[in-house]
Amino acid sequence: MGFKTYTCPIAKSCGGCEWLAVPYPIQLRRKQAQIAELMTDFLPEGATEDDLDDLIPIHGMDAEGMEPRGYRHKAATPFAPGKRASVRSGFYARGTHRIVPCSNCIVEAPHAREALLAVARAAEELRIAPYDEDHGRGLLRHAVVRMGYATDECLLTIVTNGKQIPREHQFVNAILRRAPFVSAIAQNVNQRRTNAILGHETRALYGGGRMVDELLGCEFEIGPTSFYQTNPAQTEVLYSLAIEGAQLERGQRVLDAYCGIGTIGMCAARQVDGLEVVGVEQVEGAVANARANARRNGLADRCKFVCADATAYMKDVAKAGREGFDVVIMDPPRAGSTPTFINGVLGLAPSRVVYVSCNPVTQRRDLDLFYGGGYRIECLDVVDMFPHTKHAETVAVLARS
């Protein structure tokens, strides 16, 4: 079946979807081939392109004969002064801070861009000044929206260059009048001269400033600074592959390293009765969120969360001679893991390590260290989290040889 393709009027100026003009089946083949080339040393000698579907299967989005669209459940916009007191919004052109206006984005979930535009129009109505990054003046810097995947909830976060929002109540009402589907609004304060969108201080403006969504039968409360995947449909594929590859059984202990708000570990505990999960994360707010989510899902007795550096935690476990772990699940940031962390995992000697990666290049580097420690790849899957881009995520299951 041929795939229906889409055009975007700002594709060239925005640059976010580099492969939008490439038919989706070809996108998947390209990503699979790129991972195969990167991981050549771990493939059987003599493997050919015809073997890739068995050796490195790729999991694309089920778009029913059409190019995937509406998959991004998180969207953002910068704001800047425009002509005649207008507020400009959209995307930064690739490699610049020049704003490309956008009224609709085909890869964003329905209503996401509508919520962002509502902020700009409300600010114009009430003469709330957008941020001028050249001079460091103005209040309104960014807006970030997260749309529920399994729920109808919508969290809108407004990032400001200061704590006080003039005519705050009117501002919130003006946004809700234009975007009545928004269920919660939060303010995040970022007064640093930085490219980072979010600051460290957040407060609720409406609806508690938080939302709830679901993954694989678990509910997760999400705040403005919570890490939660942008493409929830493919996140369920990613997590299912990780859980399946771990071959979990009742009575086993699992270490969920870099656990964030505890999504992977809790999804695993939901599927396997009698599983004990310990999540380790060094961001205090994320740990508090994970503990609350464990209580929300009735898993607090089997999912414990520790605020600590994962490497230091593993050293303490080994030094104290405490009960070890049967499986380690790790989902590090784009920079990958570290030799000291990997040595800590090797010291625990779990039967399996499941390495979820958003950057296969750094994963490839780290796999060498696991191979040096006596582990071998049992299976390697590619998940297309961001169609129409070059980005792919991988799940590598390692077993002790």
Secondary structure, 3 states (H helix, E strand, C coil): CCCECCCCCCHHHHCCCCCCCCCHHHHHHHHHHHHHHHCHHHCCCCCCHHHHHHHCCEECCCCCCECCCCCECEEEEEEEECHHHCEEEEEECCCCCCEEECCCCCCECCCHHHHHHHHHHHHHHHCCCECECCCCECCEEEEEEEECCCCCCEEEEEEECCCCCCCHHHHHHHHHHHCCCCCEEEEEECCCCCCCCCCCEEEEEEHHHCEEEEECCEEEEECCCCCCCCCHHHHHHHHHHHHHHHCCCCCCEEEEECCCCCHHHHHHHHHCCCCEEEEEECCHHHHHHHHHHHHHCCCCCCEEEEECCHHHHHHHHHHHCCCCCCEEEECCCCCCCCHHHHHHHHHHCCCEEEEEECCHHHHHHHHHHHHHCCEEEEEEEEECCCCCCCCCEEEEEEEEC
